[in-house]
Amino acid sequence: MTLAASALAQLATWPDLAEAEPSCGIGRALRPAHGEIAHFHSDDHVDLYLTARAVRRFEDHLTAATAVQLVPGSQWVTVRLDVTADVHLLMTLVSLALQVHQAWPVPDDVPRAECNDHRSAVRPRENLGGG
C-alpha cells in the first residue's frame, strides 16, 4: 500500500471526514460537511484546502516543511508523501484544516480556485532564490 493510500484509509476513518469524488475529477477526495478539504491525486501528492487566511497565517511554518509546496495565491497546499513523517505532517495539516474551517467560517468560503493539481506547485522560497 502506498503512503497516500494508507493516509487516505486512516483519514477516512475520522468521524468528521468522508471519502468522495474530487471536484477536479482526479483521484479521491476527503470532505467534511461543508466541502472538500483534501484531494489525493497520486501515490505521492495530496492537495489540502487550508483557506487563504490559514495559508497566510501559517506560511512561515508551511514553507519550512520540505514536504509542503505552496502555489502563490492558492488556498491549497500540496503535500508530497515520500516518507512516513510526511504522512504524520499530512495528518496534522488535515486536523488544522478542519479546525480553521470551523474556527474561521467565512461566508461562501469554499474552494473557488482549482486545487493545485491544475497549477504548477512552487515553493516561494525557491522562487526568491533563498535557501
Secondary structure, DSSP 4 states (H G I P E B T S, - for coil): --HHHHHHHHHTTSTT-EEE--TTSSSEEEE-TTS--EEE-SSSEEEEE--HHHHHHTHHHHHH-TTEEE-TT-SEEEEE--SHHHHHHHHHHHHHHHHHHHHS--TT-S--SPPGGGS----HHHHTT--
